[in-house]
């Protein structure tokens, strides 16, 4: 049995197709990684989490008894206190007591958080912790942010802090999955871009960028929308939560070399007619994560009553920008 403060901290990022996990030592060193397919439905999801945690413990040369805690970042509406996730539609889950069920099987505490909020904690840790407010902006199929203030996840009154993807910035614009028109997500969310592009492609956003480079006017307009949408999300996060830094991650960061200069230019363009916005230097306050960074799994590993990004981490994964 591990003593308090000792043992591995297991972090698992549960997505619609895969579970990615890491094991951290008490000193923050990543000593094991795993990646396995996600099952469909509550029983399969729980079993996948348990198996992934056991795999990580085995890789690290430990047994389940050597695990200090398991943290799970998962999409959907999460009641962190109860360890319950609701409406995780991409997992076939309507309501699932993830924390209690995993804890019962492994005999260790299991903490659960929304995947984007967990990623925010991980991003803060990768930046070295500290108390300055920061946000993690996830640009993937959808758009959402997690906010860390004073080293803690800020959830807001009802857990919806950071849902910037559903702020309307273009009234009368494209219909969003939430039912509104002209949300930020309709401009830069991968799903919305694919629908607006309307052409068969394995990688719709890359297809749009390639077509824009080749002179396609529709694609060029969509490429401009991506930059405008991300710029709007950054602006909202700074103006509402006064974060010092917005770390951008998610699927679109795989195309960071093609998008980052346009996002920074959009931020400068937005500020051209406003001395106030220019004074905020928004284009200097963004950082992009490498696409391969397991930021959500790292953040999940840090979850718990003392969840904080202040645990020193190894620096093999570097934020650039």
C-alpha beads as a LAMMPS data file, in Angstrom:
LAMMPS data file: protein, C-alpha beads

321 atoms
320 bonds

1 atom types
1 bond types

-500.0 500.0 xlo xhi
-500.0 500.0 ylo yhi
-500.0 500.0 zlo zhi

Masses

1 110.0

Atoms # bond

1 1 1 0.000 0.000 0.000
2 1 1 1.412 3.391 -0.996
3 1 1 1.819 6.035 1.699
4 1 1 -0.010 9.393 1.409
5 1 1 1.617 11.520 -1.268
6 1 1 3.421 8.561 -2.828
7 1 1 2.491 6.326 -5.731
8 1 1 1.618 6.931 -9.341
9 1 1 -0.896 9.513 -10.471
10 1 1 -2.663 8.052 -13.493
11 1 1 -4.226 10.436 -16.005
12 1 1 -6.587 9.307 -18.758
13 1 1 -8.015 11.324 -21.634
14 1 1 -11.157 9.498 -22.729
15 1 1 -12.251 10.447 -26.246
16 1 1 -14.792 9.179 -28.697
17 1 1 -12.309 6.825 -30.372
18 1 1 -9.367 6.386 -27.997
19 1 1 -8.198 6.535 -24.405
20 1 1 -4.776 8.176 -24.076
21 1 1 -3.061 7.887 -20.712
22 1 1 0.052 8.810 -18.768
23 1 1 1.477 7.840 -15.398
24 1 1 3.208 10.522 -13.327
25 1 1 5.565 9.981 -10.406
26 1 1 5.124 12.183 -7.311
27 1 1 7.832 14.394 -8.843
28 1 1 5.899 14.876 -12.075
29 1 1 7.968 12.595 -14.298
30 1 1 6.060 10.824 -17.061
31 1 1 7.069 7.167 -16.654
32 1 1 4.467 5.405 -18.796
33 1 1 2.040 6.072 -21.641
34 1 1 -0.760 4.110 -23.205
35 1 1 -3.273 4.439 -25.996
36 1 1 -6.194 2.101 -26.564
37 1 1 -9.573 2.123 -28.285
38 1 1 -12.563 3.500 -26.382
39 1 1 -15.501 1.150 -26.001
40 1 1 -19.152 2.067 -26.580
41 1 1 -21.516 2.409 -23.665
42 1 1 -21.022 2.828 -19.929
43 1 1 -19.708 -0.634 -19.083
44 1 1 -17.167 -0.587 -21.912
45 1 1 -15.987 2.932 -21.015
46 1 1 -15.427 1.990 -17.365
47 1 1 -13.626 -1.217 -18.304
48 1 1 -11.414 0.679 -20.762
49 1 1 -10.422 3.148 -18.046
50 1 1 -9.645 0.366 -15.559
51 1 1 -7.604 -1.593 -18.095
52 1 1 -5.674 1.489 -19.214
53 1 1 -4.816 2.347 -15.588
54 1 1 -3.586 -1.199 -14.984
55 1 1 -1.503 -1.103 -18.178
56 1 1 0.153 2.130 -17.066
57 1 1 0.902 0.748 -13.613
58 1 1 2.431 -2.376 -15.159
59 1 1 4.569 -0.335 -17.561
60 1 1 5.834 1.730 -14.650
61 1 1 6.747 -1.425 -12.748
62 1 1 3.984 -1.016 -10.216
63 1 1 0.812 -2.855 -9.301
64 1 1 -2.606 -1.307 -8.838
65 1 1 -1.651 -1.004 -5.159
66 1 1 1.076 1.423 -6.213
67 1 1 -1.418 3.840 -7.785
68 1 1 -2.102 6.947 -5.721
69 1 1 -5.050 8.166 -7.782
70 1 1 -6.702 7.959 -11.186
71 1 1 -7.914 11.072 -12.990
72 1 1 -10.232 10.988 -15.985
73 1 1 -10.815 13.772 -18.494
74 1 1 -13.978 12.998 -20.433
75 1 1 -16.274 14.901 -22.814
76 1 1 -19.730 15.816 -21.604
77 1 1 -21.255 17.586 -18.640
78 1 1 -19.301 16.517 -15.564
79 1 1 -20.308 16.672 -11.910
80 1 1 -16.788 16.625 -10.498
81 1 1 -17.933 16.178 -6.899
82 1 1 -19.951 13.062 -7.733
83 1 1 -17.552 11.749 -10.399
84 1 1 -20.455 11.571 -12.826
85 1 1 -20.617 12.403 -16.537
86 1 1 -23.825 13.261 -18.372
87 1 1 -24.625 13.455 -22.084
88 1 1 -21.338 12.026 -23.391
89 1 1 -23.064 11.218 -26.668
90 1 1 -19.911 10.204 -28.538
91 1 1 -19.349 7.483 -25.932
92 1 1 -22.908 6.163 -25.879
93 1 1 -23.340 7.496 -22.347
94 1 1 -26.336 9.388 -20.981
95 1 1 -25.351 9.189 -17.300
96 1 1 -22.380 7.330 -15.842
97 1 1 -20.855 7.332 -12.345
98 1 1 -17.311 7.028 -13.657
99 1 1 -15.513 7.940 -10.456
100 1 1 -17.280 5.567 -8.053
101 1 1 -17.220 2.631 -10.477
102 1 1 -13.530 2.955 -11.335
103 1 1 -12.617 3.538 -7.688
104 1 1 -14.509 0.407 -6.675
105 1 1 -12.603 -1.744 -9.153
106 1 1 -9.128 -0.309 -8.524
107 1 1 -9.440 0.503 -4.840
108 1 1 -8.029 4.029 -5.249
109 1 1 -9.617 7.480 -5.586
110 1 1 -10.841 8.341 -9.078
111 1 1 -11.412 11.984 -9.971
112 1 1 -13.381 13.039 -13.047
113 1 1 -13.417 16.308 -14.974
114 1 1 -14.533 17.599 -18.352
115 1 1 -11.740 16.900 -20.831
116 1 1 -11.175 20.537 -21.814
117 1 1 -11.032 21.680 -18.195
118 1 1 -8.581 18.868 -17.430
119 1 1 -6.496 19.985 -20.406
120 1 1 -6.424 23.520 -18.992
121 1 1 -4.892 22.169 -15.780
122 1 1 -2.356 20.219 -17.812
123 1 1 -1.479 23.229 -19.944
124 1 1 -0.906 25.302 -16.811
125 1 1 1.395 22.607 -15.439
126 1 1 3.374 22.391 -18.681
127 1 1 3.909 26.143 -18.508
128 1 1 5.449 25.740 -15.072
129 1 1 2.413 26.391 -12.894
130 1 1 2.258 29.772 -11.233
131 1 1 -0.761 31.769 -10.157
132 1 1 -1.281 33.954 -13.211
133 1 1 -4.703 33.375 -14.830
134 1 1 -4.550 31.418 -18.060
135 1 1 -6.957 29.731 -20.450
136 1 1 -6.724 26.661 -22.626
137 1 1 -8.681 27.082 -25.867
138 1 1 -9.559 23.785 -27.539
139 1 1 -10.145 24.074 -31.285
140 1 1 -11.315 20.664 -32.457
141 1 1 -14.615 19.379 -33.759
142 1 1 -16.133 21.960 -31.412
143 1 1 -14.743 24.980 -29.579
144 1 1 -14.485 25.347 -25.809
145 1 1 -12.079 26.651 -23.201
146 1 1 -10.921 25.793 -19.719
147 1 1 -9.796 28.532 -17.357
148 1 1 -7.257 28.217 -14.544
149 1 1 -7.148 30.984 -11.939
150 1 1 -4.912 30.865 -8.886
151 1 1 -3.795 27.383 -9.894
152 1 1 -7.362 26.002 -9.843
153 1 1 -9.894 25.174 -12.516
154 1 1 -12.568 27.851 -12.645
155 1 1 -15.894 26.175 -13.411
156 1 1 -18.240 29.098 -12.794
157 1 1 -21.598 28.931 -11.017
158 1 1 -22.976 25.988 -13.037
159 1 1 -19.894 24.511 -14.676
160 1 1 -20.194 26.321 -18.000
161 1 1 -17.286 28.759 -17.626
162 1 1 -15.275 28.718 -20.842
163 1 1 -18.059 27.760 -23.259
164 1 1 -16.887 30.474 -25.623
165 1 1 -17.746 28.440 -28.711
166 1 1 -21.402 29.321 -28.277
167 1 1 -21.043 33.086 -28.060
168 1 1 -22.674 34.723 -31.073
169 1 1 -20.282 36.977 -32.993
170 1 1 -22.027 36.962 -36.380
171 1 1 -25.811 37.371 -35.940
172 1 1 -27.631 35.669 -38.794
173 1 1 -24.606 33.541 -39.615
174 1 1 -24.399 29.785 -40.051
175 1 1 -26.557 27.604 -37.811
176 1 1 -24.671 26.123 -34.865
177 1 1 -25.307 22.734 -33.332
178 1 1 -26.522 24.547 -30.209
179 1 1 -29.398 26.090 -32.203
180 1 1 -28.065 29.632 -32.400
181 1 1 -26.685 31.342 -35.489
182 1 1 -23.240 32.812 -35.913
183 1 1 -21.517 31.265 -32.881
184 1 1 -17.731 31.300 -32.701
185 1 1 -17.863 27.539 -33.239
186 1 1 -19.503 28.007 -36.649
187 1 1 -16.411 29.920 -37.756
188 1 1 -13.565 27.766 -36.483
189 1 1 -14.948 24.453 -35.201
190 1 1 -13.803 21.527 -37.328
191 1 1 -17.302 20.078 -37.628
192 1 1 -18.788 23.377 -38.762
193 1 1 -15.998 23.931 -41.278
194 1 1 -16.551 20.463 -42.744
195 1 1 -20.292 21.152 -43.130
196 1 1 -19.693 24.546 -44.721
197 1 1 -17.106 23.096 -47.110
198 1 1 -19.468 20.303 -48.099
199 1 1 -16.921 18.233 -49.977
200 1 1 -15.855 14.712 -49.106
201 1 1 -12.450 14.739 -47.424
202 1 1 -10.735 12.701 -44.730
203 1 1 -9.236 15.925 -43.334
204 1 1 -11.704 18.697 -44.222
205 1 1 -9.771 21.567 -42.639
206 1 1 -6.559 20.571 -44.404
207 1 1 -8.565 20.222 -47.619
208 1 1 -9.891 23.766 -47.141
209 1 1 -6.394 25.157 -46.552
210 1 1 -4.996 23.322 -49.572
211 1 1 -7.827 24.611 -51.778
212 1 1 -7.383 28.150 -50.437
213 1 1 -3.673 28.018 -51.283
214 1 1 -4.678 26.925 -54.796
215 1 1 -6.919 29.978 -55.206
216 1 1 -10.375 28.618 -54.369
217 1 1 -12.424 31.617 -53.195
218 1 1 -14.857 29.639 -51.040
219 1 1 -11.959 27.921 -49.291
220 1 1 -10.161 31.246 -48.829
221 1 1 -13.254 32.674 -47.121
222 1 1 -13.458 29.655 -44.808
223 1 1 -9.750 29.972 -43.993
224 1 1 -10.344 33.602 -43.058
225 1 1 -13.301 32.518 -40.893
226 1 1 -11.056 30.144 -38.926
227 1 1 -8.672 32.961 -38.046
228 1 1 -11.566 35.314 -37.215
229 1 1 -13.211 32.720 -35.004
230 1 1 -10.095 31.877 -33.021
231 1 1 -9.327 35.593 -32.702
232 1 1 -12.826 36.215 -31.315
233 1 1 -12.434 33.407 -28.776
234 1 1 -9.090 34.754 -27.591
235 1 1 -10.541 38.247 -27.287
236 1 1 -13.492 36.980 -25.234
237 1 1 -11.264 35.026 -22.855
238 1 1 -8.997 37.987 -22.195
239 1 1 -11.782 40.545 -21.870
240 1 1 -13.961 38.422 -19.562
241 1 1 -11.513 36.460 -17.395
242 1 1 -8.454 38.705 -17.910
243 1 1 -6.205 35.713 -18.515
244 1 1 -2.583 36.489 -19.156
245 1 1 -2.126 33.696 -21.707
246 1 1 -4.378 31.686 -23.990
247 1 1 -2.868 28.305 -24.839
248 1 1 -4.440 26.909 -28.007
249 1 1 -4.730 23.159 -28.483
250 1 1 -6.982 20.593 -30.109
251 1 1 -7.087 18.977 -33.521
252 1 1 -6.450 22.135 -35.506
253 1 1 -3.002 22.543 -33.953
254 1 1 -1.817 19.815 -36.329
255 1 1 -2.010 22.619 -38.910
256 1 1 -0.486 25.221 -36.610
257 1 1 2.276 26.254 -39.008
258 1 1 -0.382 27.258 -41.560
259 1 1 -2.874 28.808 -39.141
260 1 1 -0.862 30.505 -36.408
261 1 1 0.385 33.455 -38.511
262 1 1 -3.186 34.132 -39.725
263 1 1 -4.572 33.982 -36.183
264 1 1 -1.987 36.467 -34.948
265 1 1 -2.700 38.734 -37.922
266 1 1 -6.459 38.548 -37.242
267 1 1 -5.827 39.656 -33.658
268 1 1 -3.788 42.598 -34.934
269 1 1 -6.450 43.448 -37.515
270 1 1 -9.162 43.428 -34.841
271 1 1 -7.151 45.920 -32.824
272 1 1 -6.264 48.240 -35.704
273 1 1 -9.064 50.748 -34.978
274 1 1 -9.016 50.366 -31.198
275 1 1 -6.286 51.808 -29.017
276 1 1 -7.806 49.858 -26.136
277 1 1 -7.422 46.493 -27.888
278 1 1 -3.942 47.428 -29.084
279 1 1 -2.941 48.068 -25.471
280 1 1 -3.810 44.444 -24.611
281 1 1 -1.273 42.985 -27.102
282 1 1 -3.547 39.999 -27.742
283 1 1 -1.379 38.657 -30.564
284 1 1 1.480 38.266 -28.070
285 1 1 -0.621 36.432 -25.484
286 1 1 -1.305 33.210 -27.398
287 1 1 0.707 30.001 -27.455
288 1 1 0.034 26.892 -29.538
289 1 1 0.569 23.401 -28.197
290 1 1 2.185 20.705 -30.321
291 1 1 -0.547 18.468 -31.722
292 1 1 0.946 15.421 -29.977
293 1 1 0.942 16.924 -26.474
294 1 1 -1.044 14.690 -24.045
295 1 1 -2.220 17.767 -22.199
296 1 1 -5.629 16.415 -21.158
297 1 1 -4.140 13.206 -19.742
298 1 1 -1.529 15.191 -17.816
299 1 1 -4.210 17.478 -16.411
300 1 1 -6.344 14.479 -15.481
301 1 1 -3.420 13.002 -13.546
302 1 1 -3.270 16.180 -11.472
303 1 1 -6.949 16.071 -10.500
304 1 1 -7.982 15.594 -6.894
305 1 1 -8.725 17.587 -3.748
306 1 1 -5.317 19.191 -4.130
307 1 1 -5.597 19.518 -7.918
308 1 1 -3.135 22.150 -9.005
309 1 1 -0.684 22.658 -11.857
310 1 1 2.110 23.449 -9.412
311 1 1 3.508 19.895 -9.495
312 1 1 6.792 20.224 -11.427
313 1 1 6.714 18.242 -14.662
314 1 1 9.409 16.942 -16.902
315 1 1 9.893 19.279 -19.840
316 1 1 9.818 16.836 -22.752
317 1 1 6.580 18.462 -23.976
318 1 1 7.133 22.094 -24.736
319 1 1 4.573 24.760 -25.456
320 1 1 5.635 26.851 -28.402
321 1 1 4.321 30.064 -29.834

Bonds

1 1 1 2
2 1 2 3
3 1 3 4
4 1 4 5
5 1 5 6
6 1 6 7
7 1 7 8
8 1 8 9
9 1 9 10
10 1 10 11
11 1 11 12
12 1 12 13
13 1 13 14
14 1 14 15
15 1 15 16
16 1 16 17
17 1 17 18
18 1 18 19
19 1 19 20
20 1 20 21
21 1 21 22
22 1 22 23
23 1 23 24
24 1 24 25
25 1 25 26
26 1 26 27
27 1 27 28
28 1 28 29
29 1 29 30
30 1 30 31
31 1 31 32
32 1 32 33
33 1 33 34
34 1 34 35
35 1 35 36
36 1 36 37
37 1 37 38
38 1 38 39
39 1 39 40
40 1 40 41
41 1 41 42
42 1 42 43
43 1 43 44
44 1 44 45
45 1 45 46
46 1 46 47
47 1 47 48
48 1 48 49
49 1 49 50
50 1 50 51
51 1 51 52
52 1 52 53
53 1 53 54
54 1 54 55
55 1 55 56
56 1 56 57
57 1 57 58
58 1 58 59
59 1 59 60
60 1 60 61
61 1 61 62
62 1 62 63
63 1 63 64
64 1 64 65
65 1 65 66
66 1 66 67
67 1 67 68
68 1 68 69
69 1 69 70
70 1 70 71
71 1 71 72
72 1 72 73
73 1 73 74
74 1 74 75
75 1 75 76
76 1 76 77
77 1 77 78
78 1 78 79
79 1 79 80
80 1 80 81
81 1 81 82
82 1 82 83
83 1 83 84
84 1 84 85
85 1 85 86
86 1 86 87
87 1 87 88
88 1 88 89
89 1 89 90
90 1 90 91
91 1 91 92
92 1 92 93
93 1 93 94
94 1 94 95
95 1 95 96
96 1 96 97
97 1 97 98
98 1 98 99
99 1 99 100
100 1 100 101
101 1 101 102
102 1 102 103
103 1 103 104
104 1 104 105
105 1 105 106
106 1 106 107
107 1 107 108
108 1 108 109
109 1 109 110
110 1 110 111
111 1 111 112
112 1 112 113
113 1 113 114
114 1 114 115
115 1 115 116
116 1 116 117
117 1 117 118
118 1 118 119
119 1 119 120
120 1 120 121
121 1 121 122
122 1 122 123
123 1 123 124
124 1 124 125
125 1 125 126
126 1 126 127
127 1 127 128
128 1 128 129
129 1 129 130
130 1 130 131
131 1 131 132
132 1 132 133
133 1 133 134
134 1 134 135
135 1 135 136
136 1 136 137
137 1 137 138
138 1 138 139
139 1 139 140
140 1 140 141
141 1 141 142
142 1 142 143
143 1 143 144
144 1 144 145
145 1 145 146
146 1 146 147
147 1 147 148
148 1 148 149
149 1 149 150
150 1 150 151
151 1 151 152
152 1 152 153
153 1 153 154
154 1 154 155
155 1 155 156
156 1 156 157
157 1 157 158
158 1 158 159
159 1 159 160
160 1 160 161
161 1 161 162
162 1 162 163
163 1 163 164
164 1 164 165
165 1 165 166
166 1 166 167
167 1 167 168
168 1 168 169
169 1 169 170
170 1 170 171
171 1 171 172
172 1 172 173
173 1 173 174
174 1 174 175
175 1 175 176
176 1 176 177
177 1 177 178
178 1 178 179
179 1 179 180
180 1 180 181
181 1 181 182
182 1 182 183
183 1 183 184
184 1 184 185
185 1 185 186
186 1 186 187
187 1 187 188
188 1 188 189
189 1 189 190
190 1 190 191
191 1 191 192
192 1 192 193
193 1 193 194
194 1 194 195
195 1 195 196
196 1 196 197
197 1 197 198
198 1 198 199
199 1 199 200
200 1 200 201
201 1 201 202
202 1 202 203
203 1 203 204
204 1 204 205
205 1 205 206
206 1 206 207
207 1 207 208
208 1 208 209
209 1 209 210
210 1 210 211
211 1 211 212
212 1 212 213
213 1 213 214
214 1 214 215
215 1 215 216
216 1 216 217
217 1 217 218
218 1 218 219
219 1 219 220
220 1 220 221
221 1 221 222
222 1 222 223
223 1 223 224
224 1 224 225
225 1 225 226
226 1 226 227
227 1 227 228
228 1 228 229
229 1 229 230
230 1 230 231
231 1 231 232
232 1 232 233
233 1 233 234
234 1 234 235
235 1 235 236
236 1 236 237
237 1 237 238
238 1 238 239
239 1 239 240
240 1 240 241
241 1 241 242
242 1 242 243
243 1 243 244
244 1 244 245
245 1 245 246
246 1 246 247
247 1 247 248
248 1 248 249
249 1 249 250
250 1 250 251
251 1 251 252
252 1 252 253
253 1 253 254
254 1 254 255
255 1 255 256
256 1 256 257
257 1 257 258
258 1 258 259
259 1 259 260
260 1 260 261
261 1 261 262
262 1 262 263
263 1 263 264
264 1 264 265
265 1 265 266
266 1 266 267
267 1 267 268
268 1 268 269
269 1 269 270
270 1 270 271
271 1 271 272
272 1 272 273
273 1 273 274
274 1 274 275
275 1 275 276
276 1 276 277
277 1 277 278
278 1 278 279
279 1 279 280
280 1 280 281
281 1 281 282
282 1 282 283
283 1 283 284
284 1 284 285
285 1 285 286
286 1 286 287
287 1 287 288
288 1 288 289
289 1 289 290
290 1 290 291
291 1 291 292
292 1 292 293
293 1 293 294
294 1 294 295
295 1 295 296
296 1 296 297
297 1 297 298
298 1 298 299
299 1 299 300
300 1 300 301
301 1 301 302
302 1 302 303
303 1 303 304
304 1 304 305
305 1 305 306
306 1 306 307
307 1 307 308
308 1 308 309
309 1 309 310
310 1 310 311
311 1 311 312
312 1 312 313
313 1 313 314
314 1 314 315
315 1 315 316
316 1 316 317
317 1 317 318
318 1 318 319
319 1 319 320
320 1 320 321
